[in-house]
Amino acid sequence: MKHTLITGILLIASLLLVGTVAADKTTNEEKFVGTWTDTNYTCTIVQEGTEITLTGIPFDEELDFPMKFTGMVSEDGTRLITNKNMTGTIEVQISEDQMEMSGIQTFDPVISSATPFTADYNSTRNGTMAHPDAIWSGEWIAGDMSMTLNQTGNAISGFFNAIFEPERKVDVEGRVSEDGRNISMNWIFVEDVNFTLSDDGMYLIDEACLGEEEKEGYYCLNMSRQA
């Protein structure tokens, strides 16, 4: 009888322990789920299995573009480890003097039901034209961004980078039109972005913006939890 009683107590204790561990795990996984905001974005975090998806929709789509991050929660439940992956197209025409280009840049939707986000794209050649058979080759400046293109026949390849930071940020590739006046390119942007959860669970801090690690010209996505 005593043996049975002790066994029963141990079984109940084990079940309680398992339940507590499971509850802690669920809490750790789900404490990121919900709505978060920063100065310019409303961000929604959802979870499917072990994967976390963060979608950022700007308050003003004339100034900012939608963002999407995918990733996972760290084992200790204190960090969100994500990858920012964005894609789109650029359709531009070169000016008569071949020193400027203008057109439209499109950002693929971060939500399947949404329409693509578009923005005007205008840039100016930095320097002189490389060769009459490669009029698109060279460096093109738009604001604080530089786009370096290489034209080989009708093929175009290249990349974007911040003027103050030579590291390539966006890869582009595409084709020149038959008359040579237009180019159509696809672009892709990939970046690792990690977040630290505050001790009270109310703030998500972009780790690239912690202390001396903050990057020049980097947009800090620091978010507050919304009720």
C-alpha positions in Angstrom: 0.0 0.0 0.0 2.8 2.4 0.9 4.7 1.4 -2.2 1.6 2.2 -4.3 1.1 5.5 -2.6 4.7 6.6 -3.0 4.6 5.6 -6.7 1.4 7.6 -7.2 3.0 10.7 -5.6 6.1 10.4 -7.7 3.9 10.0 -10.8 1.9 13.1 -10.0 5.1 15.1 -9.2 6.6 14.0 -12.6 3.5 15.1 -14.4 3.5 18.5 -12.7 7.2 18.9 -13.6 6.6 18.0 -17.2 3.6 20.4 -17.3 5.7 23.2 -15.8 8.5 22.7 -18.4 6.0 22.6 -21.2 4.3 25.7 -19.9 7.7 27.5 -19.7 8.5 26.4 -23.2 5.2 27.7 -24.6 5.7 30.9 -22.7 9.2 31.3 -24.1 8.0 30.6 -27.7 4.9 32.8 -27.5 6.1 35.8 -25.6 7.2 37.3 -28.9 3.8 36.8 -30.6 1.6 39.8 -31.0 1.7 43.4 -32.2 4.7 45.7 -31.8 5.3 49.3 -33.0 8.2 51.6 -33.4 8.3 55.2 -34.7 7.5 54.3 -38.3 6.1 50.7 -38.3 3.4 48.5 -37.0 4.9 45.0 -36.7 3.1 41.7 -36.3 4.8 38.6 -35.1 3.2 35.2 -35.7 4.4 31.7 -35.0 4.0 28.5 -37.1 5.6 25.5 -35.5 9.1 26.6 -34.6 9.3 29.4 -37.2 8.6 33.1 -36.3 7.5 35.6 -38.9 7.7 39.3 -38.3 5.9 41.6 -40.8 6.4 45.4 -40.6 3.9 47.7 -42.3 4.9 51.4 -42.4 2.6 54.1 -41.1 3.4 56.2 -44.2 4.0 54.1 -47.4 5.1 57.2 -49.2 8.2 57.3 -47.0 8.9 53.7 -45.9 8.5 50.2 -47.4 7.0 47.0 -45.9 9.5 44.6 -44.4 9.4 40.8 -43.6 11.7 38.8 -41.3 11.7 35.1 -40.7 13.5 33.2 -38.0 13.3 31.6 -34.6 13.4 32.2 -30.8 16.7 31.5 -29.1 16.9 28.5 -26.8 16.8 30.6 -23.7 13.8 32.6 -25.0 15.5 36.0 -24.7 16.3 36.7 -28.4 14.6 36.7 -31.8 17.1 35.4 -34.5 15.8 36.4 -37.9 16.7 37.0 -41.5 15.3 39.9 -43.5 14.7 38.9 -47.1 13.2 41.3 -49.6 12.8 41.1 -53.3 11.4 43.3 -56.1 12.0 44.8 -59.6 13.3 48.0 -61.1 12.2 49.3 -64.5 14.1 52.4 -65.7 14.8 54.4 -68.8 18.1 56.3 -69.5 18.1 60.0 -70.4 19.1 61.3 -73.8 22.5 62.4 -72.5 22.9 59.0 -70.8 23.7 60.6 -67.5 20.5 59.9 -65.6 18.0 57.1 -65.3 14.4 57.2 -64.0 11.6 54.8 -63.5 9.8 52.6 -60.9 11.1 50.3 -58.1 8.7 47.6 -56.9 8.8 45.8 -53.6 7.2 42.4 -53.6 4.3 42.1 -51.0 5.2 40.9 -47.5 1.6 39.7 -47.2 0.3 37.5 -49.9 -3.0 39.3 -50.1 -1.4 42.8 -50.5 -0.5 44.6 -53.6 3.2 45.4 -54.5 4.6 48.6 -53.1 6.1 50.9 -55.7 8.3 54.0 -55.5 9.9 56.3 -58.0 13.5 55.6 -58.8 15.8 58.3 -60.1 19.6 58.3 -60.1 22.5 60.2 -61.6 25.7 58.7 -63.2 28.8 59.2 -61.1 31.6 59.8 -63.6 31.6 59.4 -67.4 30.2 56.6 -69.5 32.4 53.6 -69.6 31.9 52.5 -73.3 29.4 53.2 -76.0 28.4 49.5 -76.2 27.8 49.4 -72.4 26.0 52.6 -71.7 24.5 51.3 -68.4 27.8 50.3 -66.9 29.1 52.5 -64.1 28.1 53.9 -60.8 24.7 55.5 -60.3 23.8 57.6 -57.3 20.4 58.0 -55.7 20.3 59.8 -52.3 22.7 58.0 -50.0 22.7 54.8 -52.1 25.0 53.8 -54.9 24.1 51.2 -57.6 27.0 49.8 -59.6 26.0 48.1 -62.9 27.9 46.1 -65.4 26.5 45.6 -68.9 27.6 42.7 -71.1 25.7 42.7 -74.3 22.0 42.8 -73.2 22.8 41.3 -69.8 22.9 43.5 -66.7 24.3 42.6 -63.3 25.3 44.7 -60.3 24.6 45.7 -56.7 23.5 48.5 -54.4 25.5 49.7 -51.4 25.4 52.7 -49.1 27.8 55.4 -50.2 29.4 55.6 -46.8 29.6 51.7 -46.6 31.1 49.8 -49.6 29.6 46.5 -48.5 27.0 45.3 -51.1 23.5 45.4 -49.7 21.3 44.5 -52.7 22.1 42.3 -55.7 20.5 43.1 -59.1 20.4 41.4 -62.5 18.3 41.9 -65.6 18.2 42.7 -69.3 18.5 45.7 -71.6 15.6 46.4 -74.1 16.1 45.9 -77.8 16.5 49.6 -78.4 19.0 49.9 -75.5 17.0 52.6 -73.8 15.4 50.6 -70.9 16.5 48.0 -68.5 14.4 45.6 -66.4 16.0 44.2 -63.3 15.2 41.9 -60.4 16.7 42.8 -57.0 17.1 40.8 -53.8 18.1 42.0 -50.3 19.2 39.6 -47.5 20.4 40.6 -44.0 20.6 39.0 -40.6 18.7 41.0 -38.0 18.5 39.9 -34.4 16.4 41.3 -31.5 16.8 41.1 -27.7 13.7 41.0 -25.5 13.7 43.4 -22.5 13.5 41.8 -19.0 9.9 43.0 -18.6 8.9 41.6 -22.1 7.7 44.9 -23.3 10.4 45.9 -25.7 12.3 44.3 -28.6 15.7 45.9 -29.2 17.5 45.7 -32.6 20.9 44.2 -31.6 22.7 46.2 -34.3 21.8 49.3 -32.3 23.2 48.3 -28.9 25.8 50.7 -27.7 28.9 50.9 -29.8 27.7 48.2 -32.2 25.2 50.6 -33.8 25.9 50.9 -37.6 26.2 54.3 -39.3 23.1 54.9 -41.4 21.4 51.8 -40.2 17.7 52.0 -39.4 17.1 50.7 -35.9 13.9 48.8 -35.6 13.3 49.1 -31.8 9.8 48.0 -30.9 7.3 48.3 -28.0 4.6 45.7 -27.3 1.1 46.8 -27.9 -1.8 45.6 -25.7 
